[in-house]
Structure formats: C-alpha cells, structure tokens
C-alpha cells in the first residue's frame, strides 16, 4: 500500500430531482511512473492509481483508466444528474492491489 494515500471528495449534500451537480475528487498519491531513477541509479518502481470508478445507487457514473502520465494527486471534476436521493460511491484502484473508497450521500428534496 502506498503511504499517505488520502481520498477527498466534495459532493453537494442536497439537490433537486434531475439537477446536474458538480462533483470534485482528489486523491493524495505520488503516481510514480516507473520511468525515474533514484540517487543510486535504480529504477523507482511504477506505483499509480490505475482506475477510478464512481457509482450512484450502484449505477456507474464514471469509470476511468489512468496511465502513468497522470500527475501526482489526481484530481477529477465532473457533473452528474441526480434523479433521486442516494449514495455516490468512489473507488480508486492502486497498482499494488490497494483499493481506496469513499462515499457521499445526496438528499433530493
């Protein structure tokens, strides 16, 4: 598991039915590409978040495959339509097999 990995998610707590909301996510991660060398000339192993997946009430909203060219601390901002109250589930997958998750509730009223 990469050290210091911390997901952050910003989702409005409330919305109206059918409203398009903006969701912002950031995960603290070094995103080492596997191309650099350390001070001894050894290749630093690749260690990246390779997939980001978001669902709303178990329906996929966004599913992104990330490549080594993605910068440190990947940030995503996207919009989603909220048809009803429910839960957004955010999942990040690491090369080392680690999975980082967060979830946020949205209340439609």
Backbone torsions as a table, in degrees:
resi	resn	phi	psi	omega
1	UNK	NA	130.6	176.5
2	UNK	-65.0	143.4	-177.5
3	UNK	-84.7	149.0	175.9
4	UNK	71.5	17.6	-179.6
5	UNK	-77.1	125.6	-178.2
6	UNK	-142.6	114.9	176.0
7	UNK	-80.4	144.5	174.9
8	UNK	-131.2	134.6	-176.2
9	UNK	-135.1	137.1	176.8
10	UNK	-124.6	114.8	-179.9
11	UNK	-134.3	134.8	176.0
12	UNK	-58.3	140.4	-179.1
13	UNK	-74.1	-27.4	-178.9
14	UNK	-132.6	156.4	177.5
15	UNK	-158.3	167.0	172.6
16	UNK	-98.2	155.6	-178.8
17	UNK	-57.5	128.0	179.6
18	UNK	85.6	-1.9	-179.3
19	UNK	-70.3	143.7	173.8
20	UNK	-94.0	120.0	-179.1
21	UNK	-110.8	157.3	176.6
22	UNK	-100.7	131.4	-179.9
23	UNK	-117.0	135.3	179.5
24	UNK	-123.8	133.4	177.8
25	UNK	-134.7	148.1	175.1
26	UNK	-146.9	138.6	174.8
27	UNK	-126.8	127.8	178.5
28	UNK	-74.3	113.6	-178.2
29	UNK	-159.6	139.9	-176.7
30	UNK	-70.1	-25.1	178.9
31	UNK	50.8	57.1	179.4
32	UNK	-74.5	121.7	-172.1
33	UNK	-76.4	-18.4	-175.2
34	UNK	86.8	6.3	-178.9
35	UNK	-100.7	-19.1	-175.9
36	UNK	-88.1	162.9	176.8
37	UNK	-120.1	149.3	176.7
38	UNK	-81.7	-176.6	-176.1
39	UNK	-64.5	-19.6	177.8
40	UNK	-92.1	1.0	179.3
41	UNK	87.7	5.9	178.7
42	UNK	-85.1	140.9	178.3
43	UNK	-67.0	131.2	175.3
44	UNK	-80.0	123.0	-175.7
45	UNK	-60.9	147.2	176.3
46	UNK	-61.4	135.9	176.0
47	UNK	-152.8	97.6	-178.2
48	UNK	-132.6	159.7	165.0
49	UNK	-76.3	118.4	-173.9
50	UNK	-102.6	-8.0	178.5
51	UNK	-155.0	142.1	176.1
52	UNK	-129.9	125.0	-174.6
53	UNK	-132.2	134.1	179.1
54	UNK	-128.5	134.8	174.3
55	UNK	-124.4	155.7	170.6
56	UNK	-126.1	117.0	-175.6
57	UNK	49.3	46.8	176.3
58	UNK	69.9	9.1	174.7
59	UNK	-103.9	131.2	-178.8
60	UNK	-63.3	131.0	176.3
61	UNK	-102.7	-44.4	-179.6
62	UNK	-151.8	142.3	178.6
63	UNK	-143.0	110.9	-172.3
64	UNK	-119.5	132.0	171.6
65	UNK	-97.0	124.4	-178.4
66	UNK	-101.1	148.6	-179.5
67	UNK	-116.6	167.8	-176.6
68	UNK	-59.4	-20.0	-178.8
69	UNK	-75.1	-7.7	178.3
70	UNK	-68.3	137.9	-175.7
71	UNK	-71.7	166.5	174.1
72	UNK	-55.6	145.2	177.9
73	UNK	56.0	65.4	-177.2
74	UNK	-55.8	132.1	-179.1
75	UNK	-119.9	131.8	175.7
76	UNK	-127.1	136.3	172.1
77	UNK	-128.9	127.4	-178.8
78	UNK	-150.7	168.2	179.9
79	UNK	-112.7	149.6	178.3
80	UNK	-144.3	144.8	175.7
81	UNK	-87.5	134.3	-178.8
82	UNK	-108.7	102.0	-177.8
83	UNK	-80.6	-22.0	-175.0
84	UNK	-160.0	169.3	174.1
85	UNK	-61.9	147.2	179.3
86	UNK	175.8	-166.3	-174.9
87	UNK	-123.7	128.1	169.1
88	UNK	-89.3	129.9	176.4
89	UNK	-115.7	127.2	-176.9
90	UNK	-112.0	129.8	-178.9
91	UNK	-135.1	128.6	175.9
92	UNK	-114.7	135.6	-178.9
93	UNK	-113.2	128.5	-177.8
94	UNK	-99.5	150.8	175.9
95	UNK	-53.5	-33.9	-176.3
96	UNK	-80.5	5.3	179.2
97	UNK	94.9	-8.8	178.4
98	UNK	-68.4	147.4	177.2
99	UNK	-127.4	129.1	179.9
100	UNK	-114.2	132.8	-175.3
101	UNK	-132.2	153.0	172.0
102	UNK	-151.3	159.0	176.3
103	UNK	-145.9	152.3	-180.0
104	UNK	-139.7	136.8	177.5
105	UNK	-89.7	143.9	172.3
106	UNK	-126.2	128.3	179.5
107	UNK	-103.9	125.2	178.0
108	UNK	-98.9	127.4	-178.0
109	UNK	-145.3	NA	NA
